[in-house]
Amino acid sequence: MYMKIVVNRSRGINCGYKLSTIACELLNVDEPHSYYCYEDRTLPELIHAVEFLQERVNGEGADLRVLTVPDDLETIDEMGRVVRHWHLSERDGYEVIRENHRVW
């Protein structure tokens, strides 16, 4: 099984994650950066907006895409909490998903 995550693929000055006005209306949010945190990037309503609106979801300087990654990047601990084994990495606005690795 796979899960979906929204990332930005634009690069450069004034580029980065930003929703369009129409996407903000669809998601009922006021702030174009409302779903900026990686915790929000897997929300079904955001994924639906990106897939449904396609290029129209992009705010100024953005190129939002839905990536499909293996489900095992998230697990449930003994307390029933979601444990994420991934994180967003960004350079010049361009985002990638990186798997967490163990460090000692």
Biopython code that builds the backbone (N, CA, C, O; Angstrom):
import numpy as np
from Bio.PDB.StructureBuilder import StructureBuilder

atoms = [
    (1, "MET", "N", (0.837, -1.181, 0.000)),
    (1, "MET", "CA", (0.000, 0.000, 0.000)),
    (1, "MET", "C", (0.881, 1.243, 0.000)),
    (1, "MET", "O", (2.050, 1.190, 0.382)),
    (2, "TYR", "N", (0.314, 2.347, -0.427)),
    (2, "TYR", "CA", (1.058, 3.589, -0.525)),
    (2, "TYR", "C", (0.304, 4.734, 0.136)),
    (2, "TYR", "O", (-0.915, 4.678, 0.298)),
    (3, "MET", "N", (1.046, 5.777, 0.516)),
    (3, "MET", "CA", (0.415, 6.988, 1.015)),
    (3, "MET", "C", (0.855, 8.145, 0.130)),
    (3, "MET", "O", (1.865, 8.063, -0.569)),
    (4, "LYS", "N", (0.084, 9.218, 0.170)),
    (4, "LYS", "CA", (0.348, 10.382, -0.664)),
    (4, "LYS", "C", (0.769, 11.560, 0.202)),
    (4, "LYS", "O", (0.260, 11.757, 1.306)),
    (5, "ILE", "N", (1.719, 12.345, -0.331)),
    (5, "ILE", "CA", (2.236, 13.529, 0.352)),
    (5, "ILE", "C", (2.364, 14.651, -0.674)),
    (5, "ILE", "O", (2.827, 14.418, -1.791)),
    (6, "VAL", "N", (1.957, 15.866, -0.307)),
    (6, "VAL", "CA", (2.069, 17.022, -1.196)),
    (6, "VAL", "C", (3.416, 17.705, -0.974)),
    (6, "VAL", "O", (3.801, 17.988, 0.161)),
    (7, "VAL", "N", (4.134, 17.967, -2.083)),
    (7, "VAL", "CA", (5.412, 18.669, -2.037)),
    (7, "VAL", "C", (5.431, 19.774, -3.077)),
    (7, "VAL", "O", (4.625, 19.774, -4.007)),
    (8, "ASN", "N", (6.349, 20.713, -2.919)),
    (8, "ASN", "CA", (6.569, 21.768, -3.898)),
    (8, "ASN", "C", (7.787, 21.400, -4.742)),
    (8, "ASN", "O", (8.801, 20.949, -4.208)),
    (9, "ARG", "N", (7.690, 21.590, -6.057)),
    (9, "ARG", "CA", (8.787, 21.256, -6.960)),
    (9, "ARG", "C", (9.354, 22.479, -7.688)),
    (9, "ARG", "O", (10.154, 22.322, -8.610)),
    (10, "SER", "N", (8.956, 23.691, -7.291)),
    (10, "SER", "CA", (9.533, 24.880, -7.928)),
    (10, "SER", "C", (10.834, 25.251, -7.237)),
    (10, "SER", "O", (11.056, 24.914, -6.074)),
    (11, "ARG", "N", (11.698, 25.960, -7.979)),
    (11, "ARG", "CA", (13.007, 26.374, -7.460)),
    (11, "ARG", "C", (13.228, 27.840, -7.732)),
    (11, "ARG", "O", (12.723, 28.388, -8.711)),
    (12, "GLY", "N", (13.999, 28.480, -6.846)),
    (12, "GLY", "CA", (14.462, 29.833, -7.116)),
    (12, "GLY", "C", (13.898, 30.873, -6.181)),
    (12, "GLY", "O", (13.150, 30.570, -5.251)),
    (13, "ILE", "N", (14.274, 32.104, -6.451)),
    (13, "ILE", "CA", (13.816, 33.245, -5.664)),
    (13, "ILE", "C", (12.306, 33.395, -5.857)),
    (13, "ILE", "O", (11.794, 33.272, -6.969)),
    (14, "ASN", "N", (11.611, 33.661, -4.763)),
    (14, "ASN", "CA", (10.152, 33.819, -4.759)),
    (14, "ASN", "C", (9.414, 32.545, -5.147)),
    (14, "ASN", "O", (8.241, 32.602, -5.515)),
    (15, "CYS", "N", (10.077, 31.401, -5.071)),
    (15, "CYS", "CA", (9.425, 30.130, -5.338)),
    (15, "CYS", "C", (9.281, 29.386, -4.025)),
    (15, "CYS", "O", (10.076, 29.569, -3.102)),
    (16, "GLY", "N", (8.274, 28.557, -3.951)),
    (16, "GLY", "CA", (8.067, 27.770, -2.747)),
    (16, "GLY", "C", (6.623, 27.357, -2.604)),
    (16, "GLY", "O", (5.801, 27.606, -3.486)),
    (17, "TYR", "N", (6.321, 26.728, -1.491)),
    (17, "TYR", "CA", (4.992, 26.196, -1.221)),
    (17, "TYR", "C", (4.006, 27.334, -0.984)),
    (17, "TYR", "O", (4.176, 28.129, -0.060)),
    (18, "LYS", "N", (2.979, 27.410, -1.820)),
    (18, "LYS", "CA", (1.928, 28.419, -1.655)),
    (18, "LYS", "C", (0.700, 27.984, -2.451)),
    (18, "LYS", "O", (0.801, 27.611, -3.620)),
    (19, "LEU", "N", (-0.457, 28.040, -1.797)),
    (19, "LEU", "CA", (-1.721, 27.684, -2.443)),
    (19, "LEU", "C", (-2.274, 28.879, -3.226)),
    (19, "LEU", "O", (-2.019, 30.032, -2.878)),
    (20, "SER", "N", (-3.020, 28.594, -4.270)),
    (20, "SER", "CA", (-3.696, 29.637, -5.038)),
    (20, "SER", "C", (-4.949, 30.101, -4.305)),
    (20, "SER", "O", (-5.372, 29.483, -3.329)),
    (21, "THR", "N", (-5.533, 31.184, -4.779)),
    (21, "THR", "CA", (-6.775, 31.697, -4.204)),
    (21, "THR", "C", (-7.893, 30.671, -4.330)),
    (21, "THR", "O", (-8.647, 30.453, -3.382)),
    (22, "ILE", "N", (-8.003, 30.043, -5.492)),
    (22, "ILE", "CA", (-9.061, 29.047, -5.704)),
    (22, "ILE", "C", (-8.855, 27.834, -4.785)),
    (22, "ILE", "O", (-9.829, 27.258, -4.300)),
    (23, "ALA", "N", (-7.597, 27.442, -4.541)),
    (23, "ALA", "CA", (-7.324, 26.327, -3.630)),
    (23, "ALA", "C", (-7.696, 26.706, -2.197)),
    (23, "ALA", "O", (-8.251, 25.890, -1.460)),
    (24, "CYS", "N", (-7.392, 27.944, -1.802)),
    (24, "CYS", "CA", (-7.764, 28.408, -0.458)),
    (24, "CYS", "C", (-9.275, 28.383, -0.279)),
    (24, "CYS", "O", (-9.773, 28.002, 0.780)),
    (25, "GLU", "N", (-10.012, 28.792, -1.322)),
    (25, "GLU", "CA", (-11.482, 28.759, -1.262)),
    (25, "GLU", "C", (-11.988, 27.326, -1.142)),
    (25, "GLU", "O", (-12.873, 27.047, -0.334)),
    (26, "LEU", "N", (-11.438, 26.424, -1.936)),
    (26, "LEU", "CA", (-11.854, 25.022, -1.908)),
    (26, "LEU", "C", (-11.587, 24.393, -0.544)),
    (26, "LEU", "O", (-12.391, 23.605, -0.047)),
    (27, "LEU", "N", (-10.445, 24.751, 0.062)),
    (27, "LEU", "CA", (-10.056, 24.183, 1.358)),
    (27, "LEU", "C", (-10.589, 24.983, 2.539)),
    (27, "LEU", "O", (-10.405, 24.605, 3.696)),
    (28, "ASN", "N", (-11.251, 26.096, 2.230)),
    (28, "ASN", "CA", (-11.838, 26.968, 3.262)),
    (28, "ASN", "C", (-10.774, 27.476, 4.247)),
    (28, "ASN", "O", (-10.942, 27.399, 5.464)),
    (29, "VAL", "N", (-9.673, 27.997, 3.681)),
    (29, "VAL", "CA", (-8.610, 28.590, 4.489)),
    (29, "VAL", "C", (-8.315, 30.005, 3.998)),
    (29, "VAL", "O", (-8.557, 30.323, 2.833)),
    (30, "ASP", "N", (-7.797, 30.847, 4.877)),
    (30, "ASP", "CA", (-7.472, 32.225, 4.521)),
    (30, "ASP", "C", (-6.009, 32.405, 4.136)),
    (30, "ASP", "O", (-5.678, 33.322, 3.384)),
    (31, "GLU", "N", (-5.150, 31.563, 4.628)),
    (31, "GLU", "CA", (-3.703, 31.723, 4.462)),
    (31, "GLU", "C", (-3.169, 30.749, 3.407)),
    (31, "GLU", "O", (-3.366, 29.541, 3.539)),
    (32, "PRO", "N", (-2.489, 31.256, 2.349)),
    (32, "PRO", "CA", (-1.962, 30.372, 1.298)),
    (32, "PRO", "C", (-0.907, 29.387, 1.783)),
    (32, "PRO", "O", (-0.612, 28.409, 1.095)),
    (33, "HIS", "N", (-0.333, 29.633, 2.962)),
    (33, "HIS", "CA", (0.670, 28.726, 3.526)),
    (33, "HIS", "C", (0.055, 27.827, 4.603)),
    (33, "HIS", "O", (0.790, 27.234, 5.393)),
    (34, "SER", "N", (-1.268, 27.716, 4.650)),
    (34, "SER", "CA", (-1.965, 27.001, 5.720)),
    (34, "SER", "C", (-1.528, 25.552, 5.896)),
    (34, "SER", "O", (-1.513, 25.044, 7.017)),
    (35, "TYR", "N", (-1.179, 24.893, 4.822)),
    (35, "TYR", "CA", (-0.795, 23.482, 4.896)),
    (35, "TYR", "C", (0.714, 23.342, 4.726)),
    (35, "TYR", "O", (1.188, 22.411, 4.075)),
    (36, "TYR", "N", (1.458, 24.265, 5.311)),
    (36, "TYR", "CA", (2.909, 24.264, 5.127)),
    (36, "TYR", "C", (3.611, 23.155, 5.907)),
    (36, "TYR", "O", (4.528, 22.527, 5.379)),
    (37, "CYS", "N", (3.207, 22.902, 7.143)),
    (37, "CYS", "CA", (3.863, 21.889, 7.975)),
    (37, "CYS", "C", (3.716, 20.507, 7.355)),
    (37, "CYS", "O", (2.695, 20.196, 6.742)),
    (38, "TYR", "N", (4.747, 19.678, 7.520)),
    (38, "TYR", "CA", (4.654, 18.353, 6.900)),
    (38, "TYR", "C", (3.572, 17.507, 7.525)),
    (38, "TYR", "O", (3.115, 16.543, 6.910)),
    (39, "GLU", "N", (3.146, 17.842, 8.740)),
    (39, "GLU", "CA", (2.053, 17.096, 9.349)),
    (39, "GLU", "C", (0.769, 17.239, 8.545)),
    (39, "GLU", "O", (-0.065, 16.334, 8.531)),
    (40, "ASP", "N", (0.612, 18.380, 7.874)),
    (40, "ASP", "CA", (-0.595, 18.646, 7.106)),
    (40, "ASP", "C", (-0.516, 18.120, 5.677)),
    (40, "ASP", "O", (-1.544, 18.026, 5.006)),
    (41, "ARG", "N", (0.654, 17.782, 5.204)),
    (41, "ARG", "CA", (0.846, 17.442, 3.798)),
    (41, "ARG", "C", (0.215, 16.119, 3.391)),
    (41, "ARG", "O", (0.149, 15.813, 2.200)),
    (42, "THR", "N", (-0.248, 15.328, 4.352)),
    (42, "THR", "CA", (-0.893, 14.046, 4.028)),
    (42, "THR", "C", (-2.406, 14.111, 4.210)),
    (42, "THR", "O", (-3.084, 13.093, 4.069)),
    (43, "LEU", "N", (-2.945, 15.282, 4.517)),
    (43, "LEU", "CA", (-4.389, 15.398, 4.732)),
    (43, "LEU", "C", (-5.153, 15.132, 3.440)),
    (43, "LEU", "O", (-4.815, 15.684, 2.393)),
    (44, "PRO", "N", (-6.179, 14.291, 3.508)),
    (44, "PRO", "CA", (-6.931, 13.927, 2.303)),
    (44, "PRO", "C", (-7.503, 15.127, 1.548)),
    (44, "PRO", "O", (-7.519, 15.120, 0.317)),
    (45, "GLU", "N", (-7.974, 16.161, 2.259)),
    (45, "GLU", "CA", (-8.552, 17.310, 1.561)),
    (45, "GLU", "C", (-7.500, 18.089, 0.766)),
    (45, "GLU", "O", (-7.816, 18.619, -0.299)),
    (46, "LEU", "N", (-6.275, 18.170, 1.251)),
    (46, "LEU", "CA", (-5.207, 18.841, 0.512)),
    (46, "LEU", "C", (-4.814, 18.013, -0.708)),
    (46, "LEU", "O", (-4.651, 18.555, -1.802)),
    (47, "ILE", "N", (-4.662, 16.713, -0.526)),
    (47, "ILE", "CA", (-4.312, 15.833, -1.641)),
    (47, "ILE", "C", (-5.383, 15.896, -2.723)),
    (47, "ILE", "O", (-5.065, 15.966, -3.911)),
    (48, "HIS", "N", (-6.656, 15.872, -2.318)),
    (48, "HIS", "CA", (-7.750, 15.982, -3.279)),
    (48, "HIS", "C", (-7.675, 17.307, -4.039)),
    (48, "HIS", "O", (-7.865, 17.328, -5.255)),
    (49, "ALA", "N", (-7.401, 18.405, -3.345)),
    (49, "ALA", "CA", (-7.319, 19.719, -3.992)),
    (49, "ALA", "C", (-6.211, 19.739, -5.037)),
    (49, "ALA", "O", (-6.416, 20.246, -6.141)),
    (50, "VAL", "N", (-5.047, 19.198, -4.709)),
    (50, "VAL", "CA", (-3.926, 19.186, -5.656)),
    (50, "VAL", "C", (-4.254, 18.310, -6.862)),
    (50, "VAL", "O", (-3.974, 18.694, -7.998)),
    (51, "GLU", "N", (-4.842, 17.143, -6.630)),
    (51, "GLU", "CA", (-5.181, 16.248, -7.740)),
    (51, "GLU", "C", (-6.324, 16.802, -8.581)),
    (51, "GLU", "O", (-6.325, 16.643, -9.802)),
    (52, "PHE", "N", (-7.294, 17.448, -7.945)),
    (52, "PHE", "CA", (-8.461, 17.975, -8.649)),
    (52, "PHE", "C", (-8.133, 19.256, -9.419)),
    (52, "PHE", "O", (-8.496, 19.382, -10.588)),
    (53, "LEU", "N", (-7.453, 20.204, -8.776)),
    (53, "LEU", "CA", (-7.169, 21.500, -9.401)),
    (53, "LEU", "C", (-5.948, 21.473, -10.321)),
    (53, "LEU", "O", (-5.822, 22.323, -11.202)),
    (54, "GLN", "N", (-5.068, 20.524, -10.128)),
    (54, "GLN", "CA", (-3.821, 20.389, -10.893)),
    (54, "GLN", "C", (-3.048, 21.708, -10.871)),
    (54, "GLN", "O", (-2.727, 22.179, -9.781)),
    (55, "GLU", "N", (-2.729, 22.332, -12.008)),
    (55, "GLU", "CA", (-1.932, 23.564, -12.023)),
    (55, "GLU", "C", (-2.623, 24.726, -11.321)),
    (55, "GLU", "O", (-1.957, 25.642, -10.838)),
    (56, "ARG", "N", (-3.950, 24.698, -11.258)),
    (56, "ARG", "CA", (-4.693, 25.804, -10.624)),
    (56, "ARG", "C", (-4.533, 25.829, -9.112)),
    (56, "ARG", "O", (-4.928, 26.807, -8.478)),
    (57, "VAL", "N", (-3.967, 24.788, -8.515)),
    (57, "VAL", "CA", (-3.740, 24.757, -7.069)),
    (57, "VAL", "C", (-2.548, 25.624, -6.675)),
    (57, "VAL", "O", (-2.432, 26.035, -5.520)),
    (58, "ASN", "N", (-1.660, 25.902, -7.633)),
    (58, "ASN", "CA", (-0.405, 26.586, -7.354)),
    (58, "ASN", "C", (-0.578, 28.083, -7.139)),
    (58, "ASN", "O", (-1.148, 28.791, -7.970)),
    (59, "GLY", "N", (-0.067, 28.545, -5.996)),
    (59, "GLY", "CA", (0.035, 29.970, -5.764)),
    (59, "GLY", "C", (1.259, 30.501, -6.495)),
    (59, "GLY", "O", (1.949, 29.750, -7.185)),
    (60, "GLU", "N", (1.527, 31.788, -6.348)),
    (60, "GLU", "CA", (2.650, 32.415, -7.027)),
    (60, "GLU", "C", (3.961, 31.720, -6.670)),
    (60, "GLU", "O", (4.309, 31.592, -5.497)),
    (61, "GLY", "N", (4.686, 31.273, -7.701)),
    (61, "GLY", "CA", (5.983, 30.632, -7.505)),
    (61, "GLY", "C", (5.940, 29.191, -7.054)),
    (61, "GLY", "O", (6.986, 28.614, -6.755)),
    (62, "ALA", "N", (4.764, 28.589, -6.996)),
    (62, "ALA", "CA", (4.637, 27.206, -6.510)),
    (62, "ALA", "C", (4.436, 26.222, -7.651)),
    (62, "ALA", "O", (3.954, 26.585, -8.724)),
    (63, "ASP", "N", (4.805, 24.994, -7.413)),
    (63, "ASP", "CA", (4.551, 23.870, -8.309)),
    (63, "ASP", "C", (4.260, 22.665, -7.419)),
    (63, "ASP", "O", (5.129, 21.825, -7.185)),
    (64, "LEU", "N", (3.019, 22.593, -6.923)),
    (64, "LEU", "CA", (2.640, 21.555, -5.963)),
    (64, "LEU", "C", (2.322, 20.249, -6.673)),
    (64, "LEU", "O", (1.626, 20.224, -7.689)),
    (65, "ARG", "N", (2.844, 19.174, -6.118)),
    (65, "ARG", "CA", (2.646, 17.841, -6.673)),
    (65, "ARG", "C", (2.320, 16.861, -5.554)),
    (65, "ARG", "O", (2.652, 17.090, -4.391)),
    (66, "VAL", "N", (1.666, 15.768, -5.927)),
    (66, "VAL", "CA", (1.394, 14.678, -4.986)),
    (66, "VAL", "C", (2.384, 13.562, -5.280)),
    (66, "VAL", "O", (2.430, 13.029, -6.388)),
    (67, "LEU", "N", (3.179, 13.217, -4.266)),
    (67, "LEU", "CA", (4.097, 12.082, -4.384)),
    (67, "LEU", "C", (3.461, 10.877, -3.709)),
    (67, "LEU", "O", (2.744, 11.013, -2.718)),
    (68, "THR", "N", (3.728, 9.709, -4.250)),
    (68, "THR", "CA", (3.266, 8.455, -3.660)),
    (68, "THR", "C", (4.484, 7.749, -3.084)),
    (68, "THR", "O", (5.459, 7.489, -3.788)),
    (69, "VAL", "N", (4.412, 7.441, -1.782)),
    (69, "VAL", "CA", (5.532, 6.794, -1.086)),
    (69, "VAL", "C", (5.013, 5.543, -0.368)),
    (69, "VAL", "O", (3.813, 5.428, -0.119)),
    (70, "PRO", "N", (5.905, 4.611, -0.036)),
    (70, "PRO", "CA", (5.466, 3.391, 0.659)),
    (70, "PRO", "C", (4.814, 3.697, 2.010)),
    (70, "PRO", "O", (5.251, 4.587, 2.739)),
    (71, "ASP", "N", (3.769, 2.946, 2.322)),
    (71, "ASP", "CA", (3.043, 3.095, 3.591)),
    (71, "ASP", "C", (3.906, 2.842, 4.817)),
    (71, "ASP", "O", (3.623, 3.379, 5.888)),
    (72, "ASP", "N", (4.957, 2.034, 4.680)),
    (72, "ASP", "CA", (5.746, 1.702, 5.854)),
    (72, "ASP", "C", (6.604, 2.861, 6.367)),
    (72, "ASP", "O", (7.369, 2.691, 7.317)),
    (73, "LEU", "N", (6.481, 4.038, 5.746)),
    (73, "LEU", "CA", (7.170, 5.220, 6.263)),
    (73, "LEU", "C", (6.443, 5.801, 7.476)),
    (73, "LEU", "O", (6.932, 6.738, 8.108)),
    (74, "GLU", "N", (5.285, 5.248, 7.796)),
    (74, "GLU", "CA", (4.565, 5.597, 9.019)),
    (74, "GLU", "C", (4.127, 4.313, 9.707)),
    (74, "GLU", "O", (3.650, 3.380, 9.062)),
    (75, "THR", "N", (4.295, 4.277, 11.027)),
    (75, "THR", "CA", (3.854, 3.128, 11.810)),
    (75, "THR", "C", (3.073, 3.630, 13.023)),
    (75, "THR", "O", (3.048, 4.828, 13.305)),
    (76, "ILE", "N", (2.447, 2.716, 13.725)),
    (76, "ILE", "CA", (1.701, 3.039, 14.945)),
    (76, "ILE", "C", (2.475, 2.453, 16.130)),
    (76, "ILE", "O", (2.826, 1.273, 16.124)),
    (77, "ASP", "N", (2.740, 3.283, 17.145)),
    (77, "ASP", "CA", (3.461, 2.776, 18.320)),
    (77, "ASP", "C", (2.494, 2.098, 19.284)),
    (77, "ASP", "O", (1.291, 2.033, 19.029)),
    (78, "GLU", "N", (3.033, 1.592, 20.396)),
    (78, "GLU", "CA", (2.219, 0.843, 21.364)),
    (78, "GLU", "C", (1.149, 1.692, 22.039)),
    (78, "GLU", "O", (0.216, 1.147, 22.628)),
    (79, "MET", "N", (1.267, 3.023, 21.964)),
    (79, "MET", "CA", (0.264, 3.931, 22.538)),
    (79, "MET", "C", (-0.780, 4.353, 21.501)),
    (79, "MET", "O", (-1.684, 5.130, 21.809)),
    (80, "GLY", "N", (-0.655, 3.837, 20.266)),
    (80, "GLY", "CA", (-1.606, 4.173, 19.217)),
    (80, "GLY", "C", (-1.279, 5.454, 18.464)),
    (80, "GLY", "O", (-2.101, 5.947, 17.692)),
    (81, "ARG", "N", (-0.075, 6.002, 18.684)),
    (81, "ARG", "CA", (0.332, 7.238, 18.010)),
    (81, "ARG", "C", (1.023, 6.930, 16.692)),
    (81, "ARG", "O", (1.695, 5.908, 16.552)),
    (82, "VAL", "N", (0.846, 7.839, 15.716)),
    (82, "VAL", "CA", (1.512, 7.690, 14.428)),
    (82, "VAL", "C", (2.973, 8.107, 14.581)),
    (82, "VAL", "O", (3.273, 9.177, 15.109)),
    (83, "VAL", "N", (3.871, 7.252, 14.115)),
    (83, "VAL", "CA", (5.297, 7.546, 14.118)),
    (83, "VAL", "C", (5.728, 7.698, 12.662)),
    (83, "VAL", "O", (5.607, 6.766, 11.866)),
    (84, "ARG", "N", (6.232, 8.887, 12.327)),
    (84, "ARG", "CA", (6.661, 9.144, 10.953)),
    (84, "ARG", "C", (8.144, 8.836, 10.811)),
    (84, "ARG", "O", (8.971, 9.282, 11.607)),
    (85, "HIS", "N", (8.455, 8.072, 9.790)),
    (85, "HIS", "CA", (9.838, 7.716, 9.503)),
    (85, "HIS", "C", (10.325, 8.475, 8.271)),
    (85, "HIS", "O", (11.181, 7.989, 7.532)),
    (86, "TRP", "N", (9.775, 9.664, 8.055)),
    (86, "TRP", "CA", (10.127, 10.496, 6.918)),
    (86, "TRP", "C", (10.077, 11.963, 7.334)),
    (86, "TRP", "O", (9.502, 12.313, 8.364)),
    (87, "HIS", "N", (10.683, 12.799, 6.524)),
    (87, "HIS", "CA", (10.613, 14.238, 6.727)),
    (87, "HIS", "C", (10.767, 14.950, 5.386)),
    (87, "HIS", "O", (11.303, 14.395, 4.428)),
    (88, "LEU", "N", (10.286, 16.190, 5.340)),
    (88, "LEU", "CA", (10.455, 17.033, 4.161)),
    (88, "LEU", "C", (11.838, 17.666, 4.215)),
    (88, "LEU", "O", (12.299, 18.090, 5.275)),
    (89, "SER", "N", (12.480, 17.724, 3.086)),
    (89, "SER", "CA", (13.754, 18.420, 2.969)),
    (89, "SER", "C", (13.587, 19.426, 1.834)),
    (89, "SER", "O", (13.040, 19.098, 0.782)),
    (90, "GLU", "N", (14.065, 20.657, 2.053)),
    (90, "GLU", "CA", (13.837, 21.728, 1.079)),
    (90, "GLU", "C", (15.130, 22.464, 0.780)),
    (90, "GLU", "O", (15.944, 22.708, 1.671)),
    (91, "ARG", "N", (15.308, 22.817, -0.494)),
    (91, "ARG", "CA", (16.429, 23.653, -0.914)),
    (91, "ARG", "C", (15.955, 24.542, -2.050)),
    (91, "ARG", "O", (15.504, 24.050, -3.084)),
    (92, "ASP", "N", (16.055, 25.838, -1.861)),
    (92, "ASP", "CA", (15.589, 26.822, -2.845)),
    (92, "ASP", "C", (14.120, 26.626, -3.202)),
    (92, "ASP", "O", (13.722, 26.900, -4.334)),
    (93, "GLY", "N", (13.314, 26.160, -2.263)),
    (93, "GLY", "CA", (11.899, 25.942, -2.508)),
    (93, "GLY", "C", (11.548, 24.533, -2.953)),
    (93, "GLY", "O", (10.416, 24.090, -2.756)),
    (94, "TYR", "N", (12.506, 23.813, -3.556)),
    (94, "TYR", "CA", (12.280, 22.463, -4.068)),
    (94, "TYR", "C", (12.285, 21.478, -2.909)),
    (94, "TYR", "O", (13.257, 21.404, -2.157)),
    (95, "GLU", "N", (11.201, 20.721, -2.761)),
    (95, "GLU", "CA", (11.052, 19.800, -1.635)),
    (95, "GLU", "C", (11.144, 18.347, -2.077)),
    (95, "GLU", "O", (10.682, 17.973, -3.155)),
    (96, "VAL", "N", (11.747, 17.548, -1.222)),
    (96, "VAL", "CA", (11.792, 16.101, -1.414)),
    (96, "VAL", "C", (11.406, 15.431, -0.105)),
    (96, "VAL", "O", (11.470, 16.047, 0.959)),
    (97, "ILE", "N", (11.012, 14.189, -0.186)),
    (97, "ILE", "CA", (10.722, 13.376, 0.993)),
    (97, "ILE", "C", (11.953, 12.528, 1.262)),
    (97, "ILE", "O", (12.459, 11.853, 0.365)),
    (98, "ARG", "N", (12.430, 12.565, 2.495)),
    (98, "ARG", "CA", (13.584, 11.756, 2.882)),
    (98, "ARG", "C", (13.168, 10.806, 3.999)),
    (98, "ARG", "O", (12.446, 11.175, 4.924)),
    (99, "GLU", "N", (13.638, 9.596, 3.883)),
    (99, "GLU", "CA", (13.394, 8.614, 4.920)),
    (99, "GLU", "C", (14.353, 8.885, 6.087)),
    (99, "GLU", "O", (15.539, 9.140, 5.879)),
    (100, "ASN", "N", (13.826, 8.827, 7.313)),
    (100, "ASN", "CA", (14.675, 9.014, 8.506)),
    (100, "ASN", "C", (15.574, 7.795, 8.680)),
    (100, "ASN", "O", (15.163, 6.661, 8.436)),
    (101, "HIS", "N", (16.777, 8.046, 9.096)),
    (101, "HIS", "CA", (17.716, 6.960, 9.367)),
    (101, "HIS", "C", (18.157, 7.029, 10.812)),
    (101, "HIS", "O", (18.096, 8.087, 11.438)),
    (102, "ARG", "N", (18.589, 5.935, 11.326)),
    (102, "ARG", "CA", (19.036, 5.884, 12.719)),
    (102, "ARG", "C", (20.420, 6.505, 12.838)),
    (102, "ARG", "O", (21.293, 6.279, 12.000)),
    (103, "VAL", "N", (20.603, 7.283, 13.885)),
    (103, "VAL", "CA", (21.896, 7.905, 14.170)),
    (103, "VAL", "C", (22.246, 7.601, 15.613)),
    (103, "VAL", "O", (21.390, 7.721, 16.490)),
    (104, "TRP", "N", (23.467, 7.214, 15.879)),
    (104, "TRP", "CA", (23.909, 6.903, 17.237)),
    (104, "TRP", "C", (24.978, 7.863, 17.650)),
    (104, "TRP", "O", (25.490, 7.774, 18.766)),
]
sb = StructureBuilder()
sb.init_structure("model")
sb.init_model(0)
sb.init_chain("A")
sb.init_seg("    ")
for serial, (resi, resn, name, xyz) in enumerate(atoms, 1):
    if name == "N":
        sb.init_residue(resn, " ", resi, " ")
    sb.init_atom(name, np.array(xyz, "f"), 0.0, 1.0, " ", f" {name:<3s}", serial, name[0])
structure = sb.get_structure()
